[in-house]
Amino acid sequence: MKDPKDKLIPHQTDNGLKSAAEEYRERLDRENMERRWNLEALDCIFSESEECPEEFHQSWIKPLLAAGVSLETAFSLLVEGKFRPN
């Protein structure tokens, strides 16, 4: 005899569970890829800032600070620009 509560819980087939797991795995893969791209962008930014710190500050940070953004926002914008240019 079936429990009446079973009607309240949607029954998923194996295919439904499999596709949900696949969707979750794909989402995690996308998030991991985005983190790797962000780390690569940060690495590039840090390399440029270490090689020519004055030029880097003059060319990239100073204009953003002059526009009124915080230092944290300036670096976020630089990462976003490296991650998604134009």
C-alpha positions as CSV (number, residue, x, y, z in Angstrom):
1,M,0.0,0.0,0.0
2,K,1.3,3.4,-1.0
3,D,1.8,6.1,1.5
4,P,-0.4,9.2,0.8
5,K,2.6,11.4,1.2
6,D,4.2,9.9,-1.9
7,K,1.7,11.8,-4.0
8,L,3.1,15.1,-2.7
9,I,6.7,14.2,-3.8
10,P,7.1,14.3,-7.6
11,H,8.5,11.0,-8.9
12,Q,11.5,11.4,-11.1
13,T,12.7,8.8,-13.5
14,D,16.3,7.7,-13.7
15,N,16.6,10.0,-16.8
16,G,15.4,12.9,-14.8
17,L,17.9,12.3,-12.0
18,K,20.7,11.8,-14.5
19,S,19.9,15.0,-16.4
20,A,19.7,17.0,-13.1
21,A,23.1,15.6,-12.1
22,E,24.5,16.4,-15.6
23,E,23.2,19.9,-15.4
24,Y,24.7,20.4,-12.0
25,R,28.1,19.0,-13.2
26,E,28.0,21.4,-16.2
27,R,27.2,24.4,-14.0
28,L,30.1,23.5,-11.7
29,D,32.4,23.1,-14.7
30,R,31.4,26.5,-16.0
31,E,32.0,28.1,-12.6
32,N,35.4,26.4,-12.3
33,M,36.4,27.6,-15.8
34,E,35.3,31.2,-14.9
35,R,37.5,31.0,-11.7
36,R,40.5,29.8,-13.8
37,W,40.0,32.7,-16.2
38,N,39.8,35.2,-13.4
39,L,43.0,33.8,-11.9
40,E,44.7,34.0,-15.2
41,A,43.5,37.6,-15.6
42,L,44.8,38.5,-12.1
43,D,48.1,36.8,-12.9
44,C,48.4,38.9,-16.0
45,I,47.5,42.1,-14.1
46,F,50.0,41.4,-11.4
47,S,52.7,40.6,-13.8
48,E,52.1,43.9,-15.7
49,S,52.0,45.8,-12.4
50,E,55.3,44.2,-11.2
51,E,57.2,44.8,-14.4
52,C,56.3,48.5,-14.7
53,P,54.5,49.6,-11.6
54,E,54.6,53.3,-12.3
55,E,53.4,52.9,-15.8
56,F,50.7,50.5,-14.8
57,H,49.4,52.8,-12.1
58,Q,49.5,55.8,-14.4
59,S,47.8,54.0,-17.3
60,W,45.2,51.9,-15.6
61,I,44.6,52.6,-11.9
62,K,44.9,56.4,-11.8
63,P,42.2,57.1,-14.5
64,L,39.8,54.7,-12.7
65,L,40.4,56.4,-9.4
66,A,39.9,59.8,-11.0
67,A,36.6,58.6,-12.3
68,G,35.5,58.0,-8.7
69,V,35.8,54.3,-8.3
70,S,37.4,52.6,-5.3
71,L,40.7,50.8,-5.6
72,E,38.9,47.5,-5.2
73,T,36.5,48.4,-8.0
74,A,39.4,49.5,-10.2
75,F,41.0,46.1,-9.9
76,S,37.6,44.3,-10.4
77,L,37.2,46.4,-13.6
78,L,40.7,45.4,-14.8
79,V,40.0,41.7,-14.2
80,E,36.7,42.0,-16.0
81,G,38.4,43.8,-18.9
82,K,41.0,41.0,-19.1
83,F,38.4,38.3,-18.7
84,R,35.9,39.8,-21.3
85,P,37.7,42.3,-23.5
86,N,35.4,44.5,-25.6
